[in-house]
Amino acid sequence: MARIPAPARRAALAEAALTVIARDGLAAATTRAITAEAGMSLASFHYAVASRDELLRDVIALVLDRERAAASASLGYATTPRDAIRSALRGYLDHVRADPGLEQAMFELTQHALRPPHLADLPAEQYRSYHALAAQLLEAGAGALGFAWRIPVPELARLMVTVTDGLTLAWLADRDDAAAERAIEHAADALAAFAAESAHAAPHPPVPPTIQEVPA
């Protein structure tokens, strides 16, 4: 059997860890459970990654890649700032509903990392990546539709992540789709109020831009 390179082995372990955490919770994601899910030996785990906590960083990066893809796809058909924001939030909610355990896992990871000192930097890194992704989405929407934001994009990005966190937790708690959709409508109204017409507004939106990769 061909030897699997360490980077490929590590990527497979991150996928397996995410599967275990999303399905069974963070406490169940032991190195033994992760390697069993990946079809590897414990020795293979330590060959590819130093510790489970180090692997958690890869898990967060993996989820960010998926959220980035969902965000990029959401820019397609909006014609106004409100449409763009509503579309992005609906796309995000669809992403959550498609695999609830995935986002629950991310909240578990954040809470877990807030306690041990050696992971103290992880939650801040995680949210810097969230904010950067939201900022790219906001800038891409403004560029595509030809408008500007009234407040600095980093501030608006932080607000948007705050909205998505609340939207996610509320939906995970009650699974009320109708209430979540109403919350999105209200959030779109509130966030769109920060849009200002640009002097260089385009009469029609161009081809949706691609969201660039955000370092995890």
N, C-alpha and C positions, 0 to 999 in steps of 0.2 A: 504493500500500500504506500502511495506517495506521501511524503512528509508534508504536513500542512505548515506553511510559514507562520511565524508568530503573529504578525499583524492580522492575517486572515483568521487565525485561531481566536485572537482577542475580539475581533468583530463578531464572530459567531457566539462567543461567550456573552457579549453585550446584548445581542439579540435574545439569547436564552434567558439572561437575567431579567430583561424587560418582560418577557413572557411570563416568567415565574412571579415577578412582583405584581404585574397587572392581574394575573389570575388568582394568586394566593396571598398577596400582601408582602411587604418588605421583610417582616420577621421570618417568613418562610423561605426567603431567598438566601439560603446558606450556600457555601461553595459546593457542597455535595449536591444540593438540589439543582444548582445552576449547571454543573457539569453533567448531571444526569439528563437534564433537558437538552443540553447541547450534544449528548452522545459522546462525551469525552471522559477521560480519567481525571482524578484529582491532580495527578502529576502534570497533565496537560494544562490545567488552570494555572499552576504556579510557574510553568514555563512561559506562559503568555502574559501574565499580569501579576503584579506584586501582591495584591490583596483585593478582597471584595470591595472595600471602600474606594480603592482606586478605580475599580471597574464601574462604580456608580457614576463617575464622571463621564465615562463612555456612554452609559445608559441615557444620561441627560442630553448628551450631544445627539444621540440617536433620535430621541423624541423631538428635539429641536429641528432636525432635518425633516421630519414628517410634518411638523407644524409649518415649517418654511414652505414646503410644497403646497400645503392646503392654502396658505396665505397668498401665494403667487397665483394660484388658480382663481382666487376670489375676485381679482381685479377686472375680469373679462368684459362685463356688459354694463357697468355703471355709467351713467350720464351726468350725475350731479354728485357733489361731495357727500350728501346724505345717502344716496344710493350706494356709493363706494363703501362708506362705513357700515351701512346695514348689510351689504353683501359680504364684507369681511367678517362681521360678527356672526352672520348666519352660516358662513362657511366654517368658521371655527366651531360653532355649536354642532354642526353636522359631524365635524371631526370628533368632538367629544362623544356624541351619541353613538357613533359607529364603533367606538371602543372605549367605553367608560373606564375600564380598569387602567387604561393607559394614563389618563389625566389624574386619576386617583393615585396611581403610583408616583406621579411627579410631586403631588402634595405630600405624600408619605416621605419621599426622598428629602424634600425641603425640610420638613419637621425633624427628620432624623439627623440631618447634617447640622442643624442649629445647636446641637448639644455637644458632641465631642470636639475638643479644641483642634484636633488635626484636620477636621473638615470645616472649620469655621469660615474659610474663604468660599466654600462651595455654593451656599445659597446666594451670596452676593454675585458670584460669577454667573450663576443660573439666571438671576434676574437682570443682570447686565445684558445677557444674550437675548432675553425676552424683550427688553426695552429697545435693543438695537434692531431686532426683527420688526417690532411695531413701528419704529422710526422709518425703516426702509419702506414698509408698506404705506405709511402716510405720505412719504415723499414721492413714492411711485404713483400713488393715486393723484396727488396734486399735479405732478408733471404730466400725467396722462390726460387730465381734465382741464389743465390750464388755470389753476387757481393757486393761492398762497394761503398759509396758515397764519392766523392772527397772533398766536403765541409760539414760542420756540418749540420746534418739533420734539426735542427730548422731553419737554414737559408734557406735551400732548401724548407722546408715546407711553410715558409712565401712567398717565390717566387711563389710556386704553388698556394697558395690562391690568390695572386695578379693576376695570370693568370686566375683563375676561375672567379674572380670578373669581370675582363675585358671581358672575354668570355660571361658571363651572361648578363652584361649590353648591350654589342653590339648586342647580339641576341635578347634581349627584345626590343631593339630599332628598328631593321630592319627585324627580323625574317628570315634572310638570312641563310638557312641551309648550302648551299654550301660554303659560306664565312666562316662560323663557323668551318666547317670540315677542310678547308684549314688552318685556324688559329691553329687548334689542331695539324695538321701535323707539322707545323713550331714550335709550342711550344714543341712538343715531341722531335724534333731534338735538340732544345736548351737545354731542361732539361736533356735529355739523355747524353749530353756531360759531365755532372757531375758524371757519373757512371764510376767506375774503377773496373777492374776484381779483384776478390778476390783470394787469394792463396788457399782458401778452396772452390772454385766454384764447385757447384754440376753439373753433366753432364745433369741431367734432373730436371725440377722443381718438388718439392714435392706437396702434396695436399695443395691447397691454404689455408693460415692461416686465422684465424678469427680475424677481427678487434675488439679490446677490446673497451668497452664503455668508452667514454670520458666525464668526468664531465662537465656539462653545466655551 
